Amino acid sequence: MSADLTARASLFRALSHPARLGLLRLVWTREASGDELARLMNLAPATVSHHLAQLTEAGLILTRKDGHHRLHRAHTAALDLNLADVVRGAAPAPTPDDPYRDRVLRAFLKGGRLTTLPAQRKKKDVILHELVTLFEHGRHYPEAEVNAILGEVYADVSTLRREMIGLGVLKRERGVYWRPAADADPAYPGDAG
């Protein structure tokens, strides 16, 4: 069996336990320590640790150290994958923590807001890939809505829009924006044909 199929299977294995789904729900919008998660789930800390390890191995949980604690949060970009794309092999399976990405996000995102847009291309790309997760695949947004969403994160929304379009993580046509699928470059919906 190929390593790619093994990675895809580990994603489904990680999602196959009710406790792991519960843990993902708890860390979807905020970080939490293992002890806090154990209290909230009414599980033994060792059990929670086991489940967190399974989720981390599948690339679904991101972990960072904060003093003596390890804080966990859902890797929302990995969880935003289209299930059919994962099964067909059109989208890559999630990967475990990327320490560089985590450092960049910690350095430039504070309290859900972007402090500054990095000048270095590699760091900027990390930020832009994170920000695109604010948009749903398959949904079309008028520019005013894009501005409102990005404005919650950073004041210079026109620069963010331009950078995201330049990187190809957002598409735009006639004032309508959309997030392209991982395996395709969808045309503007009005261009049926």
BELURFEN-V303841 format. One record per helix or strand of 2 or more residues. SS is the DSSP state (h for helix, s for strand). FROM is the first residue (numbers start at 0). TO is the last residue. Records with the same first field share a line. If there is no record, write none. Layout:
BEGIN
SS: FROM-TO ; FROM-TO
END
This chain:
BEGIN
h: 2-13 ; 17-25 ; 33-40 ; 44-56 ; 75-78 ; 82-87 ; 98-107 ; 120-133 ; 142-150 ; 156-166 ; 188-190
s: 31-32 ; 60-65 ; 68-73 ; 108-109 ; 112-113 ; 139-141 ; 170-172 ; 175-178
END
